[in-house]
Amino acid sequence: MEKFLPFVLLTFFAGSVFAQEATEASDTLDHPLIVSGETADLNEFLWINRPLIVFADAPADPRFIQQMEYIDARLEALAERDVIVLTDTNPKANGTLRKKLRPRGFMIVLIGKDGRKYLRKPFPWDVREITRSIDKLPLRQQEIRERRGDS
């Protein structure tokens, strides 16, 4: 019995840590900038938002959890750049975004306000890198100039 106690304790604590991470990830999904992408139509965001689509085969995918933690940590930086995060963790639903972008497992895709694909990554990417990519886009450069009053 004593030989099994460490194993039982390890299993219990690992399960509680996973449950906490899953709860934190679901809390992140309640933010208004983060919406389900299973039924989303990219045309509704054209010239308004920059969709950042996060695909995974399951909400418990560690890469999905990590990506959502990155996003949650710097949500204000994404909001400043008019980003809306669309999540799709149900490959069986085979929604419009999956048909159009054809992810294989985990993937993030950044779509510009003009509807063009600017970034595809098969692994979690830090929001700092995502915002740097956005800041290099011509339309974003124009937005920065307009905010400074440079026209």
C-alpha positions, -999 to +999 in steps of 0.1 A: +000+000+000+028+024+009+044+018-025+012+030-043+007+062-021+032+084-041+016+072-074-019+080-061-008+114-048+009+122-081-021+112-101-044+133-079-022+165-081-016+161-118-054+158-124-061+189-103-035+209-121-050+198-155-085+207-143-072+241-132-056+248-166-088+237-184-109+260-161-085+289-168-087+282-205-125+282-204-124+315-184-104+330-212-130+318-237-156+340-220-139+372-231-158+393-257-128+393-280-127+355-280-155+338-298-163+304-312-152+301-348-172+270-356-200+289-373-181+322-380-181+338-414-149+357-422-168+381-444-185+396-413-150+408-401-139+423-434-124+458-430-134+457-393-113+431-375-082+410-379-094+375-371-068+353-353-081+317-357-069+291-332-076+255-343-071+224-323-086+189-323-098+192-287-100+219-261-077+199-239-049+200-265-018+214-245-009+236-275-044+251-275-042+257-237-008+273-241-019+295-270-050+307-251-028+315-221-005+336-243-036+354-257-051+359-223-019+374-209-018+402-237-054+406-247-052+444-246-024+443-272-046+423-295-076+446-289-055+476-297-049+461-332-086+452-338-080+415-334-108+391-327-098+356-317-119+327-332-115+293-317-124+260-332-117+228-313-143+206-329-130+190-361-161+168-364-183+199-369-162+207-401-172+244-400-167+270-427-133+280-413-120+244-413-132+239-448-115+271-460-082+270-440-077+232-437-059+229-404-042+197-394-043+194-356-033+226-339-028+257-360-031+295-357-040+317-387-040+355-388-063+371-414-059+407-422-088+432-424-086+429-461-094+391-459-059+379-468-040+352-449-009+367-434+003+341-409+000+304-404+018+286-375+015+249-365+026+257-329+017+282-302+030+317-309+036+344-284+013+375-287+044+397-289+054+380-321+018+381-334+015+418-328+049+424-344+036+407-375+004+427-375+024+460-370+043+453-403+011+451-423+005+480-447-030+487-433-017+486-397+011+511-407-016+534-421-036+531-389-006+540-368+001+570-390-035+582-387-035+579-349-003+600-348-019+625-371+007+620-399-019+612-425 
